[in-house]
Amino acid sequence: MYTRPRKSGAEQVCNADPDTDRHRQYLQDGIMKIAASRASGSENYASYQRWLRTVDPDVDVVDLYPCATPDEAVALMKECSGLLLTGGPDVNPARYGQSEKAALCEPPDEHRDALELALIEAATEANMPVLGICRGAQILNVAFGGTLIADIPTVVGTEIEHRQVDGVDSHHAVHAEPGSLIKRICRALDGTINSAHHQSVERLATIFAPSATSPDGVIEAFEWGDAAMGGKPFLLAVQWHPERMEYGNPFSLPIAQHFVSEVAAYSQLFAQ
């Protein structure tokens, strides 16, 4: 169960960094800011905000998409305590060396791709908690050298429906790897998740390990691999949309609870 840490009584100055000072001020105001690279617009902003605020009503999701440049977005992210990579359109296949797959993909959003790749690099360097959802999982894999299946029906030929049907999420089984982070968070090995994607991980970046799969072998979640775990911040990527599922589903709200807990712990580094 998530419990928000109490603010320390006697505040100590960490350093003179202005980013840290602004970050601390947000904490004094009782706000826990989570950066997102497209929390509104083509995706349902309210569903992400509502999902996280079910855990802590003081969470504020900050949309970085309007930032003019990646540098501007990174600067704004430094005022936040976590990075949420949300759903959205396909990553440009040129980003993972497969330009020839463009015909199978949606028109790319070059601005968003550039922003998110810069945010992932900066968040990792800052040891900031990161959660990737749907497209967010895919761009995480690409950022670390992985590739994507451009179109599951074409490439995999599975009978499992991963896409929406008539605008409604599909549903299918998922299996979590024993001992994985997702299994520890959700406390379940098997369950049912929603599905609204036509792309997924193809070659997983070597720094990651798969932690959940669908019956047709599509990677549904991944995390740091064992060899990369030492000193790494929280990172979890899921292909489904936990924010759109019934909160009673073990593969929904527990993810928000754990992410917010990690964000709160990161915030306390600036509140001492």
C-alpha positions as CSV (number, residue, x, y, z in Angstrom):
1,M,0.0,0.0,0.0
2,Y,1.4,3.4,-1.0
3,T,1.8,6.0,1.8
4,R,3.2,9.3,0.8
5,P,6.3,10.1,2.8
6,R,6.1,13.0,5.3
7,K,8.1,16.1,4.6
8,S,11.1,16.5,6.7
9,G,10.9,19.0,9.5
10,A,14.3,20.8,9.3
11,E,15.0,21.4,5.7
12,Q,18.6,21.2,4.6
13,V,20.0,22.7,1.4
14,C,21.4,20.0,-1.0
15,N,23.2,22.4,-3.2
16,A,22.8,25.7,-5.1
17,D,21.5,24.1,-8.3
18,P,18.5,26.2,-9.4
19,D,16.7,23.1,-10.8
20,T,16.9,21.5,-7.3
21,D,15.6,24.7,-5.7
22,R,12.6,24.8,-8.0
23,H,12.0,21.1,-7.4
24,R,12.0,21.6,-3.7
25,Q,9.5,24.5,-3.9
26,Y,7.0,22.2,-5.7
27,L,7.4,19.7,-2.8
28,Q,6.8,22.4,-0.3
29,D,3.6,23.3,-2.2
30,G,2.4,19.7,-1.8
31,I,2.6,19.0,-5.5
32,M,4.3,15.9,-6.9
33,K,5.0,16.6,-10.6
34,I,5.3,13.8,-13.2
35,A,6.5,14.7,-16.6
36,A,4.7,13.3,-19.7
37,S,5.5,13.7,-23.3
38,R,2.0,13.8,-24.6
39,A,-0.5,13.5,-21.8
40,S,-3.2,15.4,-23.7
41,G,-4.3,15.7,-27.2
42,S,-4.5,12.4,-29.2
43,E,-4.5,10.4,-25.9
44,N,-7.0,10.7,-23.0
45,Y,-5.1,12.9,-20.6
46,A,-7.8,12.5,-17.9
47,S,-7.3,8.8,-17.8
48,Y,-3.6,9.0,-16.9
49,Q,-4.2,11.8,-14.4
50,R,-7.2,10.0,-12.8
51,W,-5.3,6.7,-12.5
52,L,-2.3,8.3,-10.8
53,R,-4.4,10.6,-8.6
54,T,-6.3,7.6,-7.3
55,V,-3.0,6.8,-5.5
56,D,-2.1,10.4,-4.6
57,P,-4.5,13.3,-5.2
58,D,-1.6,15.8,-5.3
59,V,0.0,14.3,-8.4
60,D,0.2,16.7,-11.4
61,V,1.0,15.4,-14.8
62,V,3.0,18.0,-16.8
63,D,2.7,17.8,-20.6
64,L,6.0,18.5,-22.2
65,Y,4.8,18.1,-25.8
66,P,4.3,21.9,-26.3
67,C,8.0,22.5,-25.6
68,A,9.6,23.9,-28.8
69,T,12.8,21.9,-28.5
70,P,14.1,18.8,-26.7
71,D,16.4,21.0,-24.5
72,E,13.4,23.0,-23.4
73,A,11.5,19.8,-22.5
74,V,14.5,18.4,-20.6
75,A,14.8,21.6,-18.6
76,L,11.1,21.4,-17.6
77,M,11.4,17.7,-16.8
78,K,14.1,18.6,-14.2
79,E,11.3,20.3,-12.2
80,C,9.5,16.9,-12.0
81,S,10.1,13.7,-10.1
82,G,9.2,11.0,-12.6
83,L,8.8,10.5,-16.4
84,L,5.6,8.9,-17.8
85,L,5.8,7.9,-21.5
86,T,2.3,7.7,-22.7
87,G,0.5,6.0,-25.7
88,G,0.3,7.5,-29.2
89,P,1.3,7.1,-32.8
90,D,4.0,4.8,-34.2
91,V,7.7,5.6,-33.7
92,N,9.4,6.5,-37.0
93,P,10.9,3.2,-38.2
94,A,14.0,5.2,-39.3
95,R,14.8,5.6,-35.6
96,Y,15.5,1.9,-35.4
97,G,17.1,1.4,-38.8
98,Q,14.1,0.0,-40.7
99,S,13.0,2.9,-43.0
100,E,11.7,0.3,-45.5
101,K,8.9,-0.6,-43.0
102,A,7.4,2.9,-43.3
103,A,4.5,1.7,-45.4
104,L,3.3,-0.5,-42.5
105,C,3.5,2.4,-40.0
106,E,1.4,5.5,-39.2
107,P,2.8,8.9,-40.2
108,P,5.6,9.7,-37.7
109,D,5.5,12.6,-35.2
110,E,9.2,13.7,-35.5
111,H,8.8,16.3,-32.8
112,R,7.5,13.8,-30.3
113,D,10.1,11.2,-31.2
114,A,12.9,13.7,-30.7
115,L,11.5,15.0,-27.4
116,E,11.0,11.5,-25.9
117,L,14.4,10.2,-26.9
118,A,16.0,13.3,-25.2
119,L,13.8,12.9,-22.1
120,I,14.7,9.2,-21.8
121,E,18.4,9.9,-21.9
122,A,18.1,12.8,-19.4
123,A,15.8,10.8,-17.0
124,T,18.2,7.9,-17.0
125,E,21.2,10.1,-16.3
126,A,19.3,11.7,-13.4
127,N,18.2,8.3,-12.0
128,M,14.6,9.4,-12.4
129,P,11.8,6.8,-12.2
130,V,10.4,6.0,-15.7
131,L,7.1,4.2,-16.7
132,G,6.4,3.5,-20.4
133,I,2.9,2.7,-21.5
134,C,2.1,1.3,-25.0
135,R,4.0,3.6,-27.4
136,G,6.0,4.6,-24.3
137,A,7.3,1.0,-24.0
138,Q,8.2,1.0,-27.7
139,I,10.2,4.3,-27.7
140,L,12.0,3.1,-24.6
141,N,13.2,0.0,-26.4
142,V,14.2,2.0,-29.4
143,A,16.1,4.5,-27.2
144,F,18.3,1.7,-25.9
145,G,19.0,0.1,-29.3
146,G,16.0,-2.3,-29.8
147,T,13.7,-2.6,-32.8
148,L,10.0,-2.9,-33.3
149,I,7.6,-5.2,-35.1
150,A,6.1,-2.7,-37.6
151,D,2.8,-4.5,-37.9
152,I,1.8,-7.5,-35.8
153,P,-0.8,-8.9,-38.1
154,T,1.5,-8.7,-41.1
155,V,4.8,-9.9,-39.4
156,V,3.5,-12.3,-36.7
157,G,0.3,-13.5,-38.3
158,T,-1.2,-14.2,-34.8
159,E,-4.8,-15.1,-34.2
160,I,-4.7,-13.0,-31.0
161,E,-6.2,-9.5,-31.6
162,H,-3.8,-6.9,-30.3
163,R,-5.5,-3.9,-32.0
164,Q,-8.7,-2.1,-31.1
165,V,-11.8,-3.3,-32.8
166,D,-14.3,-0.6,-33.8
167,G,-12.6,1.8,-31.4
168,V,-12.8,-0.5,-28.4
169,D,-9.8,-2.1,-26.7
170,S,-9.3,-5.8,-27.3
171,H,-8.4,-8.1,-24.4
172,H,-6.1,-11.2,-24.1
173,A,-4.2,-13.2,-21.6
174,V,-0.8,-12.2,-20.2
175,H,1.9,-14.2,-18.4
176,A,4.4,-12.6,-16.1
177,E,7.8,-14.1,-15.6
178,P,8.4,-15.5,-12.1
179,G,10.8,-13.3,-10.1
180,S,10.2,-10.3,-12.4
181,L,9.4,-6.8,-11.3
182,I,6.0,-6.8,-12.9
183,K,5.2,-10.0,-11.0
184,R,6.3,-8.5,-7.7
185,I,4.3,-5.4,-8.3
186,C,1.1,-7.0,-9.5
187,R,1.4,-10.2,-7.4
188,A,0.1,-12.3,-10.2
189,L,1.6,-14.6,-12.8
190,D,-1.4,-14.7,-15.1
191,G,-4.2,-12.4,-16.0
192,T,-6.1,-10.5,-18.7
193,I,-5.0,-7.2,-20.1
194,N,-6.5,-4.7,-22.6
195,S,-4.8,-4.3,-25.9
196,A,-4.8,-1.4,-28.4
197,H,-1.6,-1.6,-30.5
198,H,-0.5,-3.0,-33.9
199,Q,3.3,-2.7,-33.1
200,S,5.4,-4.2,-30.3
201,V,9.0,-5.1,-29.4
202,E,10.8,-7.1,-32.0
203,R,14.5,-7.3,-30.8
204,L,14.6,-6.2,-27.1
205,A,17.5,-3.9,-26.3
206,T,20.2,-6.0,-24.6
207,I,20.0,-3.9,-21.4
208,F,16.4,-5.0,-20.8
209,A,14.8,-8.3,-20.0
210,P,11.2,-9.4,-20.9
211,S,9.0,-9.7,-17.9
212,A,5.6,-10.5,-19.5
213,T,4.3,-12.0,-22.7
214,S,1.0,-12.8,-24.5
215,P,0.3,-16.4,-25.6
216,D,1.6,-15.7,-29.1
217,G,5.0,-14.6,-27.7
218,V,4.6,-10.9,-28.1
219,I,6.5,-9.1,-25.4
220,E,4.0,-7.2,-23.2
221,A,6.3,-5.9,-20.5
222,F,10.0,-5.4,-19.9
223,E,12.4,-4.1,-17.3
224,W,16.1,-3.7,-16.6
225,G,18.0,-7.0,-17.1
226,D,19.8,-8.6,-14.2
227,A,23.2,-7.5,-15.5
228,A,22.0,-3.9,-15.6
229,M,20.2,-3.7,-12.3
230,G,23.0,-2.3,-10.1
231,G,22.3,1.3,-9.3
232,K,19.6,1.7,-11.9
233,P,16.5,3.7,-11.2
234,F,13.0,2.3,-11.4
235,L,12.0,1.5,-15.0
236,L,9.0,-0.5,-16.2
237,A,7.5,-0.7,-19.7
238,V,4.1,-2.2,-20.4
239,Q,2.4,-2.7,-23.8
240,W,-1.1,-2.5,-22.4
241,H,-3.0,0.5,-21.0
242,P,-3.3,0.0,-17.2
243,E,-4.9,3.5,-16.9
244,R,-7.9,2.3,-19.0
245,M,-8.4,-1.0,-17.2
246,E,-10.6,-1.8,-14.2
247,Y,-8.6,-0.7,-11.2
248,G,-9.4,-4.0,-9.5
249,N,-7.4,-5.8,-12.2
250,P,-4.0,-6.7,-10.6
251,F,-2.3,-5.5,-13.8
252,S,-3.7,-2.0,-13.4
253,L,-3.7,0.1,-10.2
254,P,-0.7,-1.7,-8.5
255,I,1.5,-0.3,-11.3
256,A,0.3,3.2,-10.5
257,Q,0.9,2.6,-6.8
258,H,4.4,1.4,-7.3
259,F,5.3,4.1,-9.8
260,V,4.0,6.9,-7.5
261,S,5.9,5.4,-4.6
262,E,9.1,5.5,-6.6
263,V,8.4,9.1,-7.7
264,A,7.7,10.0,-4.0
265,A,11.0,8.5,-2.9
266,Y,12.8,10.3,-5.7
267,S,11.2,13.6,-4.6
268,Q,12.5,13.1,-1.1
269,L,16.1,13.4,-2.4
270,F,15.3,17.0,-3.1
271,A,13.4,17.6,0.2
272,Q,16.2,16.9,2.6
